[in-house]
Amino acid sequence: MSILVEKWNERYREARVEDARVAQVLTENAHLLPPVGAALDLACGLGGNASFLAEHGLQTLAWDISPQAIRKLQEYAVSKGLPLKAESRDVENNPPGAASFDAIVVAHFLHRPTVPALVAALKPKGLLFYQTFIRDTVDDIGPKNKDFRLAANELLQLFSPLRVLVYREEARVGDTTRGFRNQAMLVGMKV
């Protein structure tokens, strides 16, 4: 077992699926989701986003490198009767295939070489919901390594082939005690 798999298995060993959070990009923009179709929660962890997608009627795949998280999520999905299949998968080396999904959610995961595969994996009019950490922060929440944080407007650049429906990156502008800080979010549609 790789060091990376061990790291994430340890993180999820005591965690509960019921406590998994749904990304703000998804909760604030759920009205954009298609009523039916195939969805993917990439690097899903305990699958808060995957469960949300499945509860909204989408046939959902959830992929993560941690077998520990995937086992817990699959058991939860079965117990709740959700249309969700969780799979242990190294998404950096095995990204999704072309034209496979009507919706893809990525939260708190950044692997820039995977971006073209994510764009290609969307079906026509497919939606990408993406949220992750930025470098221009108001506190130290998130990864310490700046390589795992976005530069200003980088998310827009990475997903420039998509039609931007929603974008938010407030950084340290204005009253930093309010608003959406430390992260960027994007909803983009494949045209």
N, C-alpha and C positions, 0 to 999 in steps of 0.2 A: 504494500500500500504506500502511495506517495506521501510525502510530507504535507503537501497541500490537502490531500483527502483527509489525512489524520487531523490537521488543523480544523477543518470544517466539521468533521465528525465530532470532535471534542466540543466545539461550540454548540452543536445541536443535541448533544447527549442528554442533557437535563431539560432542554427547552420543550415547550408544549405547542403543538400546532394551533390550538385554540387561542394562543397569545400572539400568533403571527399577525403583523400589521399589513394593511393594504396601503400601497403607495398613494400619496396625495394626487399625483397626476391622474391616477385611475379613478379615485373617488370623486374628484372635482369634474371629471370629464366622462363619466360613465354614460351620459346621455348620447355620446358619440358612438358607443359600441354598436355593432350590428346585432339585430335580434336573433340571428342564428349564424352558425359558421364554426370554423376551427380557430382555436386560440392557443398561444404558447406563452407560458411564463418562463422566461429564460433566466438561468441562475436563480432559481425560485426560492432557495432556502426552505423554510417550512411552509411555503405556499400560500401566504395570505392573498397575494394577487391571483394565484391559480384558483383558489376557492371562490374568490369574488367573481371571476370570469365564469366558472362553472355554475355558480348560483344564478348568474344572469343568462343561463341557457346555452352557453357556448361549449362545444366539445373541446375540452382543454387538455393540453399536454403540459406537464411541468417537468423541467429538466434542472438538475443540479449535480455537482460533482460529489456531494456528500451522500453516500448510501444511507447513513443514519437519518438524515432529514427526509430523504425520499421514502424510506420505509414508514416513517411516522405519517407523512402526508398521505401515502397510499392507503394506510389503515384508516385514517380519518375520512378520506373520500369515500371509501367503501361503506363505512359506518353511517355516513350521511346520505348515501345514494347519489353522490355527485357525478356528473359526466366528466370525470377527471382521471387521467392516467399519469402517474408520476414515474419518472425514469431517471436512474443515475447516469449522467452523461457529462463528459468533458466537452463543454460547448466551445472552448477555444480551439480544440483540435477536431471537433465534430459538430460544426454549426448546422443550422437547419437547411433543408433543401429548397430549391427555387420554387416560387409560387405555391407555397404550402399552407399559408395562414391568412385568415381574415383580420386577425388582431395579434399583435405581439406586445408583451409587456416586459420591460427590463428596468429593474430598480436596484440601485446601489451596486452596480456591476459595470465596470468599464474595461473593455478589451478592444482597443481601436481597430486591430486587424479583422475583427468579426463584423464590423459595420457594413461592408459591402454585401456580406452574406445575409445580414438582417434585412437590408433593403430588397435584395433579390428574393428573400423568403416570403415577402408579402405578395398576396394575390392583387390583381388590379383593384383599386379602391380600398385595399387593406390598410389598416391603421397601426401605427407604432406609438406606444405610450412609453416614454423613456424619462427616467428621473435618476439623477446621481449627483454626487458632490462636486463642488467647484473649488477653485483655489482662493478666490477672494471672499473670505468668510468673516463672520463676526465672532466666532469662537472656534474651538478646536474639535468639534464633533466631526466624525468621519475619519477616513484613512489619513495616516500621518505622511505617507509617501505621496508627494505631489504628482507622481506619474499616474496615480489612481484618482486624480481630480481633474476636472475640466478647466481649461483656460477660458477667459471671457469669450462668450459667443461661440465657443468650440462646438457645442452640441448642434447649433445651426449649421455650421460648416460641415460637420461629419455627415449630417443627414440632409444635405442640400438637394439631393435628387427627389426628396419628398416635398409635397405641398404642405407647408406649415399651417396647422389649424390653431394650435395653442403653443405659446412659448412664454416662459417666465424665468427670469434670472435677476433677482434684485440685488444680490451681493450686499455691499455696504452703503447703498444709496438711501437717503432719507432717514426716517425713524427706524433704527435697527432693532428696536424692541418689538416691532410688529412686522407682519408680512411673512413672506416665504424666503428664508435665509439659508445660506450655506449650500444650496443645491440649485440645479437648473432642471426644468421640466420641459418636455416637448411632446406634442401630439402631431404626428405627420401622417399624410395619406399618400399612398403610391398612386400616381396618375398614369 
